[in-house]
Amino acid sequence: MTASARAIPTCVLVVDDEPTVHELLRRALRANGFMSVHARTTADAIAVAQQQDLQAVVLDLGLGTADTGLNFLVWLRVQPWYVDLPVVILTGRASVGKDEQDLIRRHRAHVLHKPQPMEAMMALLSDLVDARA
């Protein structure tokens, strides 16, 4: 099923502390048939996730000096209603440490490095959402 064929738009939470990334992803998601909600910190992401019915998350690893997207990923996976939620991690880091890679793998998230072609990210997100439906 394509994003444009979905009866109800899929709600994607974008967690990133950069306003330009939020805007870019909002436009790309909308153009691909997704709705989006946004958060800039782990605390904001948790609040949004508790109020919205999410079908996927796009998550930045670095959310500021002391905040990391992995904190949100761990929180997400202990919530019974989000245990299988598709998560795509976008990172600007050239490499991800072994401990982080292990955590990401254990919590079943997919990593893409910035700058990633938007078409590739949208295709991955669509595939993950469709596989869950």
Residue frames as qw, qx, qy, qz and C-alpha x, y, z in Angstrom:
[[0.000, 0.891, 0.454, 0.000, 0.00, 0.00, 0.00],
 [0.414, 0.386, -0.025, 0.824, 1.41, 3.40, -0.92],
 [0.145, -0.274, -0.446, 0.839, 1.28, 6.39, 1.38],
 [0.278, 0.056, -0.196, -0.939, -1.15, 8.13, -0.97],
 [0.530, -0.195, -0.711, -0.420, -3.48, 5.10, -0.86],
 [0.225, -0.177, -0.790, 0.542, -3.83, 5.09, 2.94],
 [0.221, -0.719, -0.581, -0.312, -7.34, 5.91, 4.12],
 [0.439, -0.890, -0.093, 0.076, -6.07, 7.59, 7.28],
 [0.387, 0.780, -0.384, 0.309, -2.84, 9.60, 7.06],
 [0.823, -0.173, -0.377, 0.387, 0.01, 8.03, 8.99],
 [0.254, -0.951, 0.088, -0.155, 1.19, 10.20, 11.90],
 [0.789, 0.195, -0.273, 0.514, 4.98, 10.43, 12.11],
 [0.437, -0.882, -0.006, 0.176, 6.75, 12.01, 15.08],
 [0.615, 0.572, -0.196, 0.507, 9.88, 13.93, 14.04],
 [0.611, -0.760, -0.032, 0.220, 12.30, 14.41, 16.94],
 [0.651, 0.302, 0.031, 0.696, 15.08, 16.82, 16.01],
 [0.313, -0.705, -0.259, 0.581, 16.42, 20.01, 17.60],
 [0.220, -0.180, 0.366, 0.886, 17.08, 21.79, 14.28],
 [0.433, 0.563, 0.338, -0.617, 14.14, 23.90, 12.97],
 [0.373, 0.523, -0.504, -0.578, 15.35, 23.60, 9.35],
 [0.068, 0.084, -0.989, -0.098, 15.29, 19.79, 9.61],
 [0.299, 0.391, 0.722, -0.487, 11.76, 19.96, 11.05],
 [0.443, 0.609, 0.011, -0.657, 10.56, 22.05, 8.13],
 [0.274, 0.421, -0.757, -0.417, 12.29, 19.94, 5.50],
 [0.010, 0.057, 0.996, -0.072, 10.88, 16.71, 6.94],
 [0.363, 0.453, 0.534, -0.614, 7.42, 18.21, 7.43],
 [0.468, 0.561, -0.249, -0.635, 7.26, 19.12, 3.74],
 [0.258, 0.304, -0.881, -0.255, 8.66, 15.78, 2.56],
 [0.155, 0.161, 0.925, -0.308, 6.33, 13.79, 4.81],
 [0.448, 0.518, 0.334, -0.647, 3.29, 15.76, 3.67],
 [0.429, 0.526, -0.485, -0.551, 4.27, 15.32, 0.01],
 [0.278, 0.176, -0.939, -0.104, 4.43, 11.56, 0.64],
 [0.601, -0.373, -0.535, -0.462, 1.02, 11.32, 2.31],
 [0.549, -0.267, -0.646, 0.459, 2.11, 11.47, 5.96],
 [0.300, -0.904, -0.093, -0.292, 1.01, 13.75, 8.77],
 [0.620, 0.168, -0.480, 0.598, 3.73, 14.88, 11.16],
 [0.469, -0.874, -0.085, -0.093, 4.10, 16.13, 14.69],
 [0.545, 0.561, -0.363, 0.507, 7.35, 17.51, 16.03],
 [0.667, -0.736, -0.040, 0.106, 9.46, 17.59, 19.18],
 [0.348, 0.810, -0.384, 0.274, 12.89, 19.05, 19.90],
 [0.132, -0.519, 0.747, -0.393, 13.82, 17.19, 23.11],
 [0.285, -0.069, -0.955, 0.043, 13.30, 13.77, 24.64],
 [0.106, 0.312, 0.658, -0.677, 10.89, 15.27, 27.19],
 [0.446, 0.368, -0.080, -0.812, 8.85, 16.92, 24.43],
 [0.432, 0.178, -0.790, -0.398, 8.88, 13.69, 22.39],
 [0.113, -0.168, -0.932, 0.302, 7.56, 11.70, 25.35],
 [0.274, 0.384, 0.409, -0.781, 4.77, 14.23, 25.88],
 [0.492, 0.341, -0.381, -0.705, 3.78, 14.07, 22.20],
 [0.350, 0.101, -0.917, -0.163, 3.93, 10.26, 22.14],
 [0.026, 0.240, 0.839, -0.487, 1.61, 10.10, 25.14],
 [0.344, 0.483, 0.283, -0.754, -0.95, 12.34, 23.40],
 [0.509, 0.481, -0.402, -0.590, -0.81, 11.14, 19.77],
 [0.909, 0.089, 0.403, -0.055, -1.48, 7.87, 18.00],
 [0.053, 0.727, -0.565, -0.388, 1.86, 7.49, 16.22],
 [0.955, 0.270, 0.101, -0.077, 2.62, 5.09, 13.39],
 [0.806, 0.277, -0.093, 0.515, 6.35, 5.93, 13.05],
 [0.363, -0.879, 0.055, 0.303, 9.20, 8.06, 14.42],
 [0.644, 0.574, -0.130, 0.489, 12.05, 9.89, 12.70],
 [0.629, -0.762, -0.043, 0.150, 14.64, 10.51, 15.40],
 [0.367, 0.776, -0.393, 0.331, 17.89, 12.48, 15.55],
 [0.779, -0.144, -0.475, 0.383, 20.63, 10.99, 17.75],
 [0.376, -0.081, -0.302, 0.872, 21.91, 14.35, 19.02],
 [0.138, -0.795, -0.517, -0.285, 19.25, 16.57, 20.57],
 [0.200, -0.916, 0.139, -0.319, 21.50, 19.02, 22.35],
 [0.125, 0.648, -0.682, 0.315, 24.40, 18.81, 24.74],
 [0.287, -0.237, 0.838, -0.399, 22.98, 16.39, 27.32],
 [0.749, 0.259, 0.356, -0.496, 20.00, 15.00, 25.41],
 [0.027, -0.277, 0.860, 0.428, 20.19, 12.05, 23.07],
 [0.672, 0.073, -0.326, -0.661, 17.60, 10.48, 20.83],
 [0.487, 0.063, -0.869, 0.059, 18.52, 7.11, 22.28],
 [0.129, 0.047, 0.672, -0.728, 16.89, 8.14, 25.57],
 [0.609, 0.205, 0.044, -0.764, 13.62, 8.48, 23.69],
 [0.623, 0.220, -0.689, -0.299, 14.13, 5.22, 21.81],
 [0.229, 0.033, -0.898, 0.374, 14.61, 3.33, 25.08],
 [0.338, 0.162, 0.478, -0.795, 11.51, 4.98, 26.60],
 [0.615, 0.246, -0.302, -0.686, 9.51, 4.18, 23.48],
 [0.541, 0.166, -0.811, -0.150, 10.35, 0.49, 23.50],
 [0.080, -0.073, -0.868, 0.484, 9.13, -0.06, 27.07],
 [0.490, 0.191, 0.198, -0.827, 5.70, 1.32, 26.19],
 [0.525, 0.155, 0.837, -0.020, 3.45, -1.65, 25.32],
 [0.536, 0.735, 0.355, -0.217, 1.66, 0.30, 22.58],
 [0.328, 0.878, -0.305, -0.170, 4.93, 1.36, 20.88],
 [0.699, -0.394, 0.573, 0.166, 7.02, -1.79, 21.20],
 [0.656, 0.220, 0.600, 0.402, 6.89, -2.41, 17.41],
 [0.245, 0.921, 0.134, -0.273, 6.68, 1.19, 16.22],
 [0.752, 0.416, 0.098, 0.501, 8.93, 1.82, 13.19],
 [0.303, -0.885, 0.083, 0.343, 11.82, 4.13, 14.11],
 [0.706, 0.525, 0.033, 0.475, 14.21, 5.70, 11.61],
 [0.484, -0.724, 0.010, 0.492, 17.21, 7.39, 13.15],
 [0.516, 0.776, 0.014, 0.363, 18.77, 10.25, 11.18],
 [0.609, -0.672, 0.044, 0.418, 22.22, 11.30, 12.30],
 [0.365, 0.908, -0.200, 0.051, 24.78, 13.78, 11.10],
 [0.542, -0.631, 0.545, 0.108, 27.55, 11.84, 12.83],
 [0.427, 0.552, -0.662, -0.272, 30.11, 10.25, 10.53],
 [0.495, 0.042, -0.866, 0.050, 30.07, 7.15, 12.71],
 [0.692, -0.528, -0.014, -0.491, 27.99, 5.74, 15.53],
 [0.139, -0.534, 0.782, -0.291, 29.76, 4.16, 18.51],
 [0.364, 0.024, -0.927, -0.088, 29.59, 0.42, 19.14],
 [0.038, 0.255, 0.777, -0.575, 27.51, 0.81, 22.33],
 [0.411, 0.384, 0.087, -0.822, 25.06, 3.03, 20.47],
 [0.463, 0.229, -0.691, -0.505, 24.93, 0.59, 17.55],
 [0.198, -0.091, -0.961, 0.172, 24.16, -2.26, 19.94],
 [0.197, 0.360, 0.562, -0.719, 21.38, -0.25, 21.60],
 [0.449, 0.373, -0.236, -0.777, 19.92, 0.74, 18.22],
 [0.412, 0.130, -0.850, -0.301, 19.97, -2.85, 17.00],
 [0.082, -0.174, -0.898, 0.396, 18.48, -4.19, 20.25],
 [0.253, 0.491, 0.457, -0.697, 15.64, -1.65, 20.00],
 [0.483, 0.423, 0.717, 0.272, 15.03, -2.38, 16.30],
 [0.185, 0.873, 0.061, -0.447, 15.66, 1.05, 14.80],
 [0.743, 0.443, 0.275, 0.420, 17.04, 1.83, 11.34],
 [0.328, -0.691, 0.089, 0.638, 19.90, 4.32, 10.91],
 [0.564, 0.685, 0.253, 0.386, 20.33, 6.72, 8.00],
 [0.494, -0.362, -0.030, 0.790, 23.13, 9.28, 7.85],
 [0.222, 0.929, 0.178, -0.236, 22.55, 12.95, 6.97],
 [0.520, 0.322, -0.015, -0.791, 22.50, 14.11, 4.30],
 [0.401, 0.138, 0.903, 0.075, 20.39, 11.24, 3.10],
 [0.166, -0.120, -0.552, -0.808, 18.43, 11.51, -0.13],
 [0.483, 0.007, 0.366, -0.795, 14.88, 12.29, 0.94],
 [0.762, 0.150, -0.395, -0.490, 13.49, 9.70, -1.49],
 [0.519, 0.154, -0.819, 0.188, 15.47, 6.94, 0.24],
 [0.075, -0.032, 0.684, -0.725, 14.23, 7.96, 3.68],
 [0.613, 0.108, 0.084, -0.778, 10.61, 8.21, 2.50],
 [0.721, 0.170, -0.607, -0.288, 10.85, 4.80, 0.80],
 [0.332, 0.093, -0.846, 0.407, 12.23, 3.20, 3.98],
 [0.271, 0.034, 0.499, -0.822, 9.60, 4.88, 6.14],
 [0.698, 0.139, -0.193, -0.675, 6.78, 3.81, 3.80],
 [0.636, 0.149, -0.755, -0.064, 8.07, 0.23, 3.73],
 [0.160, 0.053, -0.799, 0.577, 8.30, 0.07, 7.53],
 [0.437, 0.088, 0.320, -0.836, 4.83, 1.54, 8.06],
 [0.727, 0.173, -0.377, -0.547, 3.27, -0.71, 5.40],
 [0.500, 0.145, -0.845, 0.119, 4.92, -3.82, 6.88],
 [0.037, 0.014, 0.720, -0.692, 3.41, -2.99, 10.27],
 [0.524, 0.070, 0.006, -0.849, -0.11, -2.41, 8.88]]
